[in-house]
């Protein structure tokens, strides 16, 4: 069975990788001609100014690749009678696509306004809350959740009732937004999420979960394919279109293996990015203008400390790898 799972994983990841890389190559001149270039905030690192005009919304390339491969794989798995839950898989990728759509609207609004802010923060957050609520609603309707949450490392399940939905909505929107924040320097979100996708692939193998394995293959192939042109110096950015989609996929993978809290150790870098932003803003307000970090999110702090973008990407990815190894021992036993 494991050999068969490996074959499916490699095939799906490889095809997504090839389509993503090819589509990105085509999109670069196309987006340039449409003047869909990234706007760089004046408050950002001054050396980022030379990135202004780099094509954005490149996430469309790996979203398209993922959808095509998902559709093809679903048909093949169904015809061959493989043990997969197509309903759960569809809900998971559907959630990611809805988040990608929110990102697309935000990116397009930035282009239309010709500035770095698209949707207002409240508008974006409302749409994300709605997406998270609908995801949990349909997961419940189709019997994929039962208000019980597995606690990693302790190997127990706790029935939370209504509190489950409150906690999960906070977790879901938090992780999705955190992945979005991580997309701040060339190749960072792609590299960290590649490692996370690899973790879920190994977890799926261990749990004999073909459904989550196929989804993890989409993430691994998409991030690796995009890195061909997104690694420093980036020729294309994924935009909110791509980062919110990847955030949705990371969340969906945790639900696909029925272990949403595993996102805490696995997504440690995502969480640190968000916490650094929250701490910076909060301390700035209560201290009358003082800062904890040289700049937030935290990847910019390390840049200001003299780290190259490649060093930040390597260290953050390595930290993610270490925490993923630790998280592996917190998987639900089956």
N, C-alpha and C positions, 0 to 999 in steps of 0.2 A: 504493500500500500504506500509506504514512504517513497519508494522509487517512483511510483506513478505520480505522487504529489509533487515531487521534485521536478518531474518532467513538465507538469502543468505550470508550476511556478516559473521555471526558466523560460518556457515558451511565451507565457503571457508577459513577463517582465521584459524579455528581449524585444518582442514586437512593440510594446509600449515605448521602450527606449528608442528604437529605430524611428518610429513615427514621430515621436516628440522631437528628436534631434533634427529630422528632416523638416518637420513643420516649423520649428524655430528658425532654421536657416532661411526658409521661404519668407517667414513673417518679418524678419529684421528689415529688409529693404521696403517691404510693403508698409510697415508701421512708420518707417521714416518718411515715406512719401506722403502719408496721411498726417504727418507731424504729430504722431502720438508719442511724444517724448516726455520723459520724467521731468517734473519741476522739482528743484531742490530748494528747501527752506534756507533762508539766510541764517537762521539760528543753528544750523547744522555745522559739522566740521567743514572748515573752509576748503579743504582739499576735495570735498565731495562736489564742489561746484563744477568741476570739469566733467562730471557725469550728466549734467543737465542736457537734456535732449536725447539721452539713451532711450531707445524704444521700450515702452512698457506694455502691460496687458499681455505679456508673453505666456502667461498661464493658460491662455486659450489653447496653446499647442498641446500641453499634456492633458488638459481636460478632454479635448477632442480625441486624443490617442486613447485615453483611459475608457471613454464611453464606447468607442469602436471595439476595443479588445474585450471589454466587459460583455458587450452584446454578443460578440462571436463566441466567447468562452461559455456564456450562459447557454447558448444554443447547442454547442458541442457537448457540454456536461449533461444537459437535459436529454439529448438524443441517446447518449451513451449510458444513461441511467445512473450517473455518479451520485454519491451521497452528498448532495449540496442542498442548502436551503435558499432557493432563488428569491423567495419573498424577502427574507432577511437581508440578503445581498442587495436587492433592489432598493430597500428602504435606506440602507447604509450609503450607497453611492448617491441615492436621491438626495439625502441630507447634505452630502458634500457638494452636490451640484447646486442646491439652493443657496448655500453659502457662497459658492463661486459666482452665482448670479448677483448676489448682494454686492460682492466685490466688483463685478463688472459694471453695475449701476454706479458705484462709487467712482471707479476709474473713468467712466464715460462722462460723469458729471465734472470731474477735474479737467478733462479735455475740453468740455463745453465751456466751462468757466475760465479756462486757461490759467488755473492756479493749482496749488497743491492740496486744497481741501475740496472734496466732492460733496458727499452727503454730510449733513451735520451729525455730530457724535450721537445725539439723541435719536436721530432717524435710523442710523446704522444699528445702534444697540437695540432699538425696538424690533427691527427686522430680524436681528439675530435671536432675540428672545422668542419671537414668533416661530422661527425655524426650529429652534430647540424644543419649544413646546409641542409643535406638530410632530416632530420626530418621536418624542416620548409618547405622545398620544397614539400614534400608529403602531409603535413598538408594543404598547400595552394592548391595543385592540387585537393585534395579530398574535398575542400571547408570548412575546419575546422578553418581556420584563414582568416581574411580579412584586415590585416594591421591596425586594430583598437585595441587599448589597453584600458582595463578598469582600472581606477584609484581607488584603494581601499579607503574607508572612504569618498571620495568625491562624489561617485556614478555618475561619468561621463565617457564617452568613448571619446578617442581622436584618430583621424585618422592620422597615422604617415607616410603612404606611404612606400618608400624604407627604411627610417630610422627605421621602425619597425624591420626589419630583422637584422640590425646592433645591435640594442639594445637587441633584443632577443638572438642573438648569444653570446653576452657578458654575459648576464644573465645566459643562459644555461650552457656555459662552466665554468663560475664562480662558480655556485652552485655545479655542478658535481665535480669540483676539490676541492671545499670547504668541501664537504662530505668526500672526499678522505683524506683531511688533518685532519678531525675530528677523523679519525680512527687511533688514536695514543696511546691510553691506553685501557686497558681491558674493554670492554662493552660500551665504550663511543658512538661510531657511532651507534651501535645497539640501545642503550637506547634513544638517542636523536631522531633517525629516527622512533623509535616506537611511540614516542609522536607525531611526525609530521604525521605519518600514521594515528594515531587516530584522529588528527585534520581533515584530509581530509575525513575520514569516516563520522564524524559528519557533515562536510560541505556538503558531498554528500547526506546525509539524508535530510538536510535542503533544498537543491536544488532539491531533488527528482531525483538525477542523479545516476541511477543504474550502468552505465558504470564505472564511477569513483569510485563508492562504491566497486565494485569487485576488482579494482586495489588497492584500499587502504587496502582491506582485505588481499591481497597478501603481502603487506608491513608489516602490523601488525603481521600476522602469521609468516612471515619470520624472522623478527627481534626478536620476542619473542622466537621463536624456537631456534634461534642461540644463544640467551643469556643463554640458559641452559648450554652451554659449553664455552661461550665467556665471561661471567661475571667473575670478579676477584676471584681467579687467573685463567686466561683464559687457557683452554686446547687446544684451536684452535683459529686461527685468520682468518678473512675473506679475507685478502689480498686485493690488488687492484681489483681483480676479483669481490669481493663482494661490496667493497665501491663504485666503479665506477658504478656498477649495481644499487645500492641503490640511488646514486646521480641521475642517469637517471630516476629512478622511481619517485623520489621526483619532479623532473622537469616535468615529464609526467603527474603527478597528477594535477599539477597547470594548465597545458594546457587542461587536461580533464574536468576541471570545468570552462574553459575559463577565467582564472584569473591568468596569469603568475606572475604579480607583487605582488601577495599575498605571494610569496616566500621571499620577503624582511623581513616582520615581522616574518613569520613562520620559516624562516631559519636564524634567528638572530645569533645563535651559530655558524652555518656554516660560515656565513659572518665574524664574529669576529675572527674565526680561520684563515681565509685567510688574513684579514686586519692586524692581529698581525704579520703574516709572512712578509707581504709586508712592513709594518712599520719598522720591525726589520732589514730587509735586506737593505732597503733604508737609514735608519738612520745610520746603520753601515758603509755604503759606504761614505755618505756625512760628517760624523763626524770623520772619520779616525779610526774606530774601536770601537766606543762606542755603547752601547745597551740600548734600551728602556725597554725591558723585560729581565728577568733572562734567559729565553729561549723561543723560539717560535717553533711551534704555542703555543697559549696562555694556553692550558691545561698543557703544560710542565712548564710554568711560575708558575702556582699555585702549581704544584708538588714541584718545587724548593722552594716555600714558606712554604712547610711543609704539604700541603694537601695530604691526602691519595687518591689513585685512586678512591675508592668508593665515597669519598666526592666530588671529581671533577665530577664524573658521576651523582651523585644525584643533585648537584647544577646546572650543565649545563642542565640537563633534566628538572629541575623545572623552570629554566629561559625560556626554550623552551615552557613549558606548559603555563606560564604566557603570553608570547607573542602570543601563539596560541589562547588563550582566547581573547586577544585584536584583533587579526586578524579576528576572527569570525565575529566581527562587521563591518569588511571591505569587507565582501563577496558581490558579485554582487547580487542585488535584482532581483528576477524573479517572 
